[in-house]
Amino acid sequence: MASITLTVNGRARALDVDPAMPLLWALRDTLGLTGTKFGCGMGQCGACTVHLDGEAVRSCSTTVAEAAGRTITTIEGLAPAVGAKLRGAWLAEQVPQCGYCQSGQIMSAAALLAKQPAPLDADIERALSGNLCRCGTYPRIRAAIQRAAKGGAR
């Protein structure tokens, strides 16, 4: 165990955890931020996506030590304006079905829109290629991201 300070959703948090612990478990089990989901545990499905210094990363395959000293944003800490725009678009396009992948999808979408405010379909597919949806709502996810890029739920 080691004392490691993580900056999560704008707040410094000191944790006494194994530096090799996956960030996912530190977020969920130690900090109680359960919006980030466990999917495959191998960085393949994207359910555990968070932002690390603004980049979408898989928290199940990122260690606490790798995240120390960097800025971590979870679905709970997504900027209110961005989160509201994406949630509104998600609802307008009726994206959620089982909902399990949604926080990871939204976090990847937010990272994309931060870098590319008007993405093309190919940009969306590339940015979200590592996020799996068991329900197959990919066309609705793409439409929701396009809607959010144009301003939201309208």
mmCIF file of the C-alpha atoms, coordinates in Angstrom:
data_MODEL
# 
_entry.id   MODEL 
# 
loop_
_atom_site.group_PDB 
_atom_site.id 
_atom_site.type_symbol 
_atom_site.label_atom_id 
_atom_site.label_alt_id 
_atom_site.label_comp_id 
_atom_site.label_asym_id 
_atom_site.label_entity_id 
_atom_site.label_seq_id 
_atom_site.pdbx_PDB_ins_code 
_atom_site.Cartn_x 
_atom_site.Cartn_y 
_atom_site.Cartn_z 
_atom_site.occupancy 
_atom_site.B_iso_or_equiv 
_atom_site.pdbx_formal_charge 
_atom_site.auth_seq_id 
_atom_site.auth_comp_id 
_atom_site.auth_asym_id 
_atom_site.auth_atom_id 
_atom_site.pdbx_PDB_model_num 
ATOM 1   C CA . MET A 1 1   ? 0.000   0.000  0.000   1.00 0.00 ? 1   MET A CA 1 
ATOM 2   C CA . ALA A 1 2   ? 1.057   3.549  -0.692  1.00 0.00 ? 2   ALA A CA 1 
ATOM 3   C CA . SER A 1 3   ? -0.467  6.964  -0.233  1.00 0.00 ? 3   SER A CA 1 
ATOM 4   C CA . ILE A 1 4   ? -1.269  8.278  -3.687  1.00 0.00 ? 4   ILE A CA 1 
ATOM 5   C CA . THR A 1 5   ? -3.049  11.515 -4.470  1.00 0.00 ? 5   THR A CA 1 
ATOM 6   C CA . LEU A 1 6   ? -5.410  11.539 -7.412  1.00 0.00 ? 6   LEU A CA 1 
ATOM 7   C CA . THR A 1 7   ? -7.192  14.590 -8.763  1.00 0.00 ? 7   THR A CA 1 
ATOM 8   C CA . VAL A 1 8   ? -10.672 13.303 -9.561  1.00 0.00 ? 8   VAL A CA 1 
ATOM 9   C CA . ASN A 1 9   ? -13.407 15.578 -10.864 1.00 0.00 ? 9   ASN A CA 1 
ATOM 10  C CA . GLY A 1 10  ? -11.448 18.639 -9.747  1.00 0.00 ? 10  GLY A CA 1 
ATOM 11  C CA . ARG A 1 11  ? -10.793 17.431 -6.209  1.00 0.00 ? 11  ARG A CA 1 
ATOM 12  C CA . ALA A 1 12  ? -7.520  16.067 -4.776  1.00 0.00 ? 12  ALA A CA 1 
ATOM 13  C CA . ARG A 1 13  ? -8.109  12.712 -3.104  1.00 0.00 ? 13  ARG A CA 1 
ATOM 14  C CA . ALA A 1 14  ? -5.460  10.875 -1.037  1.00 0.00 ? 14  ALA A CA 1 
ATOM 15  C CA . LEU A 1 15  ? -5.788  7.097  -1.288  1.00 0.00 ? 15  LEU A CA 1 
ATOM 16  C CA . ASP A 1 16  ? -3.929  4.343  0.539   1.00 0.00 ? 16  ASP A CA 1 
ATOM 17  C CA . VAL A 1 17  ? -3.936  1.727  -2.202  1.00 0.00 ? 17  VAL A CA 1 
ATOM 18  C CA . ASP A 1 18  ? -1.585  -0.511 -4.138  1.00 0.00 ? 18  ASP A CA 1 
ATOM 19  C CA . PRO A 1 19  ? -0.068  1.645  -6.930  1.00 0.00 ? 19  PRO A CA 1 
ATOM 20  C CA . ALA A 1 20  ? -0.719  -1.263 -9.335  1.00 0.00 ? 20  ALA A CA 1 
ATOM 21  C CA . MET A 1 21  ? -4.467  -1.207 -8.590  1.00 0.00 ? 21  MET A CA 1 
ATOM 22  C CA . PRO A 1 22  ? -6.530  -0.493 -11.690 1.00 0.00 ? 22  PRO A CA 1 
ATOM 23  C CA . LEU A 1 23  ? -7.893  3.044  -11.625 1.00 0.00 ? 23  LEU A CA 1 
ATOM 24  C CA . LEU A 1 24  ? -11.385 1.587  -12.148 1.00 0.00 ? 24  LEU A CA 1 
ATOM 25  C CA . TRP A 1 25  ? -11.358 -0.070 -8.716  1.00 0.00 ? 25  TRP A CA 1 
ATOM 26  C CA . ALA A 1 26  ? -9.955  3.007  -6.995  1.00 0.00 ? 26  ALA A CA 1 
ATOM 27  C CA . LEU A 1 27  ? -12.779 5.072  -8.505  1.00 0.00 ? 27  LEU A CA 1 
ATOM 28  C CA . ARG A 1 28  ? -15.571 2.581  -7.805  1.00 0.00 ? 28  ARG A CA 1 
ATOM 29  C CA . ASP A 1 29  ? -14.555 0.836  -4.603  1.00 0.00 ? 29  ASP A CA 1 
ATOM 30  C CA . THR A 1 30  ? -12.429 3.406  -2.815  1.00 0.00 ? 30  THR A CA 1 
ATOM 31  C CA . LEU A 1 31  ? -14.055 6.666  -3.920  1.00 0.00 ? 31  LEU A CA 1 
ATOM 32  C CA . GLY A 1 32  ? -17.610 5.381  -4.515  1.00 0.00 ? 32  GLY A CA 1 
ATOM 33  C CA . LEU A 1 33  ? -17.834 6.781  -8.054  1.00 0.00 ? 33  LEU A CA 1 
ATOM 34  C CA . THR A 1 34  ? -19.868 3.958  -9.568  1.00 0.00 ? 34  THR A CA 1 
ATOM 35  C CA . GLY A 1 35  ? -20.830 5.661  -12.837 1.00 0.00 ? 35  GLY A CA 1 
ATOM 36  C CA . THR A 1 36  ? -17.705 4.161  -14.392 1.00 0.00 ? 36  THR A CA 1 
ATOM 37  C CA . LYS A 1 37  ? -18.618 0.557  -15.194 1.00 0.00 ? 37  LYS A CA 1 
ATOM 38  C CA . PHE A 1 38  ? -16.656 -2.688 -15.181 1.00 0.00 ? 38  PHE A CA 1 
ATOM 39  C CA . GLY A 1 39  ? -17.094 -4.538 -18.442 1.00 0.00 ? 39  GLY A CA 1 
ATOM 40  C CA . CYS A 1 40  ? -14.339 -6.825 -19.663 1.00 0.00 ? 40  CYS A CA 1 
ATOM 41  C CA . GLY A 1 41  ? -11.410 -5.883 -17.417 1.00 0.00 ? 41  GLY A CA 1 
ATOM 42  C CA . MET A 1 42  ? -9.040  -5.922 -20.403 1.00 0.00 ? 42  MET A CA 1 
ATOM 43  C CA . GLY A 1 43  ? -9.581  -2.486 -21.956 1.00 0.00 ? 43  GLY A CA 1 
ATOM 44  C CA . GLN A 1 44  ? -11.517 -3.955 -24.868 1.00 0.00 ? 44  GLN A CA 1 
ATOM 45  C CA . CYS A 1 45  ? -15.138 -2.882 -24.293 1.00 0.00 ? 45  CYS A CA 1 
ATOM 46  C CA . GLY A 1 46  ? -14.915 0.776  -23.208 1.00 0.00 ? 46  GLY A CA 1 
ATOM 47  C CA . ALA A 1 47  ? -17.487 0.566  -20.390 1.00 0.00 ? 47  ALA A CA 1 
ATOM 48  C CA . CYS A 1 48  ? -14.843 1.885  -17.975 1.00 0.00 ? 48  CYS A CA 1 
ATOM 49  C CA . THR A 1 49  ? -13.866 4.933  -20.047 1.00 0.00 ? 49  THR A CA 1 
ATOM 50  C CA . VAL A 1 50  ? -12.808 8.036  -18.124 1.00 0.00 ? 50  VAL A CA 1 
ATOM 51  C CA . HIS A 1 51  ? -10.794 11.101 -19.127 1.00 0.00 ? 51  HIS A CA 1 
ATOM 52  C CA . LEU A 1 52  ? -7.148  11.320 -18.136 1.00 0.00 ? 52  LEU A CA 1 
ATOM 53  C CA . ASP A 1 53  ? -5.886  14.831 -18.889 1.00 0.00 ? 53  ASP A CA 1 
ATOM 54  C CA . GLY A 1 54  ? -8.796  15.149 -21.333 1.00 0.00 ? 54  GLY A CA 1 
ATOM 55  C CA . GLU A 1 55  ? -8.051  11.914 -23.203 1.00 0.00 ? 55  GLU A CA 1 
ATOM 56  C CA . ALA A 1 56  ? -10.486 8.999  -23.180 1.00 0.00 ? 56  ALA A CA 1 
ATOM 57  C CA . VAL A 1 57  ? -8.761  6.036  -21.501 1.00 0.00 ? 57  VAL A CA 1 
ATOM 58  C CA . ARG A 1 58  ? -9.804  2.641  -20.177 1.00 0.00 ? 58  ARG A CA 1 
ATOM 59  C CA . SER A 1 59  ? -9.671  2.796  -16.396 1.00 0.00 ? 59  SER A CA 1 
ATOM 60  C CA . CYS A 1 60  ? -9.546  -0.994 -16.039 1.00 0.00 ? 60  CYS A CA 1 
ATOM 61  C CA . SER A 1 61  ? -6.138  -1.087 -17.716 1.00 0.00 ? 61  SER A CA 1 
ATOM 62  C CA . THR A 1 62  ? -4.740  2.166  -16.289 1.00 0.00 ? 62  THR A CA 1 
ATOM 63  C CA . THR A 1 63  ? -3.086  1.844  -12.885 1.00 0.00 ? 63  THR A CA 1 
ATOM 64  C CA . VAL A 1 64  ? -3.467  4.260  -10.018 1.00 0.00 ? 64  VAL A CA 1 
ATOM 65  C CA . ALA A 1 65  ? 0.273   4.993  -10.318 1.00 0.00 ? 65  ALA A CA 1 
ATOM 66  C CA . GLU A 1 66  ? -0.172  5.957  -13.994 1.00 0.00 ? 66  GLU A CA 1 
ATOM 67  C CA . ALA A 1 67  ? -3.017  8.303  -13.064 1.00 0.00 ? 67  ALA A CA 1 
ATOM 68  C CA . ALA A 1 68  ? -1.226  10.004 -10.160 1.00 0.00 ? 68  ALA A CA 1 
ATOM 69  C CA . GLY A 1 69  ? -0.438  13.645 -10.876 1.00 0.00 ? 69  GLY A CA 1 
ATOM 70  C CA . ARG A 1 70  ? -2.881  13.777 -13.767 1.00 0.00 ? 70  ARG A CA 1 
ATOM 71  C CA . THR A 1 71  ? -6.432  15.088 -14.032 1.00 0.00 ? 71  THR A CA 1 
ATOM 72  C CA . ILE A 1 72  ? -9.117  12.394 -13.951 1.00 0.00 ? 72  ILE A CA 1 
ATOM 73  C CA . THR A 1 73  ? -12.706 13.057 -14.991 1.00 0.00 ? 73  THR A CA 1 
ATOM 74  C CA . THR A 1 74  ? -15.450 10.496 -14.529 1.00 0.00 ? 74  THR A CA 1 
ATOM 75  C CA . ILE A 1 75  ? -19.028 10.581 -15.815 1.00 0.00 ? 75  ILE A CA 1 
ATOM 76  C CA . GLU A 1 76  ? -19.994 12.163 -12.468 1.00 0.00 ? 76  GLU A CA 1 
ATOM 77  C CA . GLY A 1 77  ? -17.554 15.024 -13.059 1.00 0.00 ? 77  GLY A CA 1 
ATOM 78  C CA . LEU A 1 78  ? -18.287 15.739 -16.703 1.00 0.00 ? 78  LEU A CA 1 
ATOM 79  C CA . ALA A 1 79  ? -18.775 19.479 -17.197 1.00 0.00 ? 79  ALA A CA 1 
ATOM 80  C CA . PRO A 1 80  ? -22.478 20.248 -16.660 1.00 0.00 ? 80  PRO A CA 1 
ATOM 81  C CA . ALA A 1 81  ? -22.993 21.913 -20.047 1.00 0.00 ? 81  ALA A CA 1 
ATOM 82  C CA . VAL A 1 82  ? -21.301 19.067 -21.925 1.00 0.00 ? 82  VAL A CA 1 
ATOM 83  C CA . GLY A 1 83  ? -23.036 16.383 -19.891 1.00 0.00 ? 83  GLY A CA 1 
ATOM 84  C CA . ALA A 1 84  ? -26.459 17.988 -20.331 1.00 0.00 ? 84  ALA A CA 1 
ATOM 85  C CA . LYS A 1 85  ? -25.980 18.387 -24.077 1.00 0.00 ? 85  LYS A CA 1 
ATOM 86  C CA . LEU A 1 86  ? -24.920 14.754 -24.509 1.00 0.00 ? 86  LEU A CA 1 
ATOM 87  C CA . ARG A 1 87  ? -27.615 13.378 -22.162 1.00 0.00 ? 87  ARG A CA 1 
ATOM 88  C CA . GLY A 1 88  ? -30.274 15.402 -23.981 1.00 0.00 ? 88  GLY A CA 1 
ATOM 89  C CA . ALA A 1 89  ? -29.100 14.148 -27.358 1.00 0.00 ? 89  ALA A CA 1 
ATOM 90  C CA . TRP A 1 90  ? -28.901 10.573 -26.025 1.00 0.00 ? 90  TRP A CA 1 
ATOM 91  C CA . LEU A 1 91  ? -32.531 10.767 -24.880 1.00 0.00 ? 91  LEU A CA 1 
ATOM 92  C CA . ALA A 1 92  ? -33.745 12.509 -28.035 1.00 0.00 ? 92  ALA A CA 1 
ATOM 93  C CA . GLU A 1 93  ? -32.202 9.771  -30.184 1.00 0.00 ? 93  GLU A CA 1 
ATOM 94  C CA . GLN A 1 94  ? -33.416 7.032  -27.813 1.00 0.00 ? 94  GLN A CA 1 
ATOM 95  C CA . VAL A 1 95  ? -29.937 5.587  -27.452 1.00 0.00 ? 95  VAL A CA 1 
ATOM 96  C CA . PRO A 1 96  ? -30.164 3.779  -24.092 1.00 0.00 ? 96  PRO A CA 1 
ATOM 97  C CA . GLN A 1 97  ? -31.457 0.258  -23.998 1.00 0.00 ? 97  GLN A CA 1 
ATOM 98  C CA . CYS A 1 98  ? -29.729 -1.783 -21.315 1.00 0.00 ? 98  CYS A CA 1 
ATOM 99  C CA . GLY A 1 99  ? -27.602 1.283  -20.552 1.00 0.00 ? 99  GLY A CA 1 
ATOM 100 C CA . TYR A 1 100 ? -24.497 -0.542 -19.374 1.00 0.00 ? 100 TYR A CA 1 
ATOM 101 C CA . CYS A 1 101 ? -22.133 0.942  -21.950 1.00 0.00 ? 101 CYS A CA 1 
ATOM 102 C CA . GLN A 1 102 ? -23.603 4.424  -21.835 1.00 0.00 ? 102 GLN A CA 1 
ATOM 103 C CA . SER A 1 103 ? -21.220 6.145  -19.421 1.00 0.00 ? 103 SER A CA 1 
ATOM 104 C CA . GLY A 1 104 ? -18.245 4.908  -21.435 1.00 0.00 ? 104 GLY A CA 1 
ATOM 105 C CA . GLN A 1 105 ? -19.883 5.919  -24.712 1.00 0.00 ? 105 GLN A CA 1 
ATOM 106 C CA . ILE A 1 106 ? -20.691 9.395  -23.363 1.00 0.00 ? 106 ILE A CA 1 
ATOM 107 C CA . MET A 1 107 ? -17.171 9.875  -22.010 1.00 0.00 ? 107 MET A CA 1 
ATOM 108 C CA . SER A 1 108 ? -15.674 8.924  -25.386 1.00 0.00 ? 108 SER A CA 1 
ATOM 109 C CA . ALA A 1 109 ? -18.148 11.235 -27.139 1.00 0.00 ? 109 ALA A CA 1 
ATOM 110 C CA . ALA A 1 110 ? -17.264 14.123 -24.802 1.00 0.00 ? 110 ALA A CA 1 
ATOM 111 C CA . ALA A 1 111 ? -13.543 13.670 -25.481 1.00 0.00 ? 111 ALA A CA 1 
ATOM 112 C CA . LEU A 1 112 ? -14.245 13.640 -29.229 1.00 0.00 ? 112 LEU A CA 1 
ATOM 113 C CA . LEU A 1 113 ? -16.396 16.779 -29.147 1.00 0.00 ? 113 LEU A CA 1 
ATOM 114 C CA . ALA A 1 114 ? -13.795 18.613 -27.054 1.00 0.00 ? 114 ALA A CA 1 
ATOM 115 C CA . LYS A 1 115 ? -11.254 18.054 -29.819 1.00 0.00 ? 115 LYS A CA 1 
ATOM 116 C CA . GLN A 1 116 ? -13.549 18.082 -32.814 1.00 0.00 ? 116 GLN A CA 1 
ATOM 117 C CA . PRO A 1 117 ? -16.748 20.107 -32.290 1.00 0.00 ? 117 PRO A CA 1 
ATOM 118 C CA . ALA A 1 118 ? -18.223 19.142 -35.670 1.00 0.00 ? 118 ALA A CA 1 
ATOM 119 C CA . PRO A 1 119 ? -17.195 15.515 -36.256 1.00 0.00 ? 119 PRO A CA 1 
ATOM 120 C CA . LEU A 1 120 ? -17.989 13.567 -39.387 1.00 0.00 ? 120 LEU A CA 1 
ATOM 121 C CA . ASP A 1 121 ? -19.461 10.068 -39.141 1.00 0.00 ? 121 ASP A CA 1 
ATOM 122 C CA . ALA A 1 122 ? -16.010 8.595  -39.808 1.00 0.00 ? 122 ALA A CA 1 
ATOM 123 C CA . ASP A 1 123 ? -14.567 10.647 -36.924 1.00 0.00 ? 123 ASP A CA 1 
ATOM 124 C CA . ILE A 1 124 ? -17.275 9.369  -34.583 1.00 0.00 ? 124 ILE A CA 1 
ATOM 125 C CA . GLU A 1 125 ? -16.746 5.769  -35.630 1.00 0.00 ? 125 GLU A CA 1 
ATOM 126 C CA . ARG A 1 126 ? -12.993 6.082  -35.138 1.00 0.00 ? 126 ARG A CA 1 
ATOM 127 C CA . ALA A 1 127 ? -13.309 7.788  -31.717 1.00 0.00 ? 127 ALA A CA 1 
ATOM 128 C CA . LEU A 1 128 ? -15.847 5.278  -30.422 1.00 0.00 ? 128 LEU A CA 1 
ATOM 129 C CA . SER A 1 129 ? -14.415 2.173  -32.087 1.00 0.00 ? 129 SER A CA 1 
ATOM 130 C CA . GLY A 1 130 ? -13.266 0.841  -28.708 1.00 0.00 ? 130 GLY A CA 1 
ATOM 131 C CA . ASN A 1 131 ? -16.685 1.204  -27.079 1.00 0.00 ? 131 ASN A CA 1 
ATOM 132 C CA . LEU A 1 132 ? -18.893 -1.832 -27.481 1.00 0.00 ? 132 LEU A CA 1 
ATOM 133 C CA . CYS A 1 133 ? -22.682 -1.757 -27.264 1.00 0.00 ? 133 CYS A CA 1 
ATOM 134 C CA . ARG A 1 134 ? -24.261 -5.168 -26.784 1.00 0.00 ? 134 ARG A CA 1 
ATOM 135 C CA . CYS A 1 135 ? -27.638 -3.760 -27.802 1.00 0.00 ? 135 CYS A CA 1 
ATOM 136 C CA . GLY A 1 136 ? -26.293 -2.547 -31.163 1.00 0.00 ? 136 GLY A CA 1 
ATOM 137 C CA . THR A 1 137 ? -27.429 1.074  -30.896 1.00 0.00 ? 137 THR A CA 1 
ATOM 138 C CA . TYR A 1 138 ? -24.462 2.364  -32.899 1.00 0.00 ? 138 TYR A CA 1 
ATOM 139 C CA . PRO A 1 139 ? -26.563 4.296  -35.470 1.00 0.00 ? 139 PRO A CA 1 
ATOM 140 C CA . ARG A 1 140 ? -28.408 6.056  -32.624 1.00 0.00 ? 140 ARG A CA 1 
ATOM 141 C CA . ILE A 1 141 ? -25.150 6.781  -30.793 1.00 0.00 ? 141 ILE A CA 1 
ATOM 142 C CA . ARG A 1 142 ? -23.725 8.358  -33.936 1.00 0.00 ? 142 ARG A CA 1 
ATOM 143 C CA . ALA A 1 143 ? -26.928 10.400 -34.427 1.00 0.00 ? 143 ALA A CA 1 
ATOM 144 C CA . ALA A 1 144 ? -26.825 11.530 -30.783 1.00 0.00 ? 144 ALA A CA 1 
ATOM 145 C CA . ILE A 1 145 ? -23.234 12.724 -31.119 1.00 0.00 ? 145 ILE A CA 1 
ATOM 146 C CA . GLN A 1 146 ? -24.128 14.609 -34.296 1.00 0.00 ? 146 GLN A CA 1 
ATOM 147 C CA . ARG A 1 147 ? -27.126 16.128 -32.478 1.00 0.00 ? 147 ARG A CA 1 
ATOM 148 C CA . ALA A 1 148 ? -24.975 17.137 -29.509 1.00 0.00 ? 148 ALA A CA 1 
ATOM 149 C CA . ALA A 1 149 ? -22.435 18.700 -31.874 1.00 0.00 ? 149 ALA A CA 1 
ATOM 150 C CA . LYS A 1 150 ? -25.246 20.848 -33.280 1.00 0.00 ? 150 LYS A CA 1 
ATOM 151 C CA . GLY A 1 151 ? -26.376 21.959 -29.852 1.00 0.00 ? 151 GLY A CA 1 
ATOM 152 C CA . GLY A 1 152 ? -28.319 19.251 -28.086 1.00 0.00 ? 152 GLY A CA 1 
ATOM 153 C CA . ALA A 1 153 ? -31.765 17.762 -27.704 1.00 0.00 ? 153 ALA A CA 1 
ATOM 154 C CA . ARG A 1 154 ? -33.865 19.996 -29.993 1.00 0.00 ? 154 ARG A CA 1 
# 
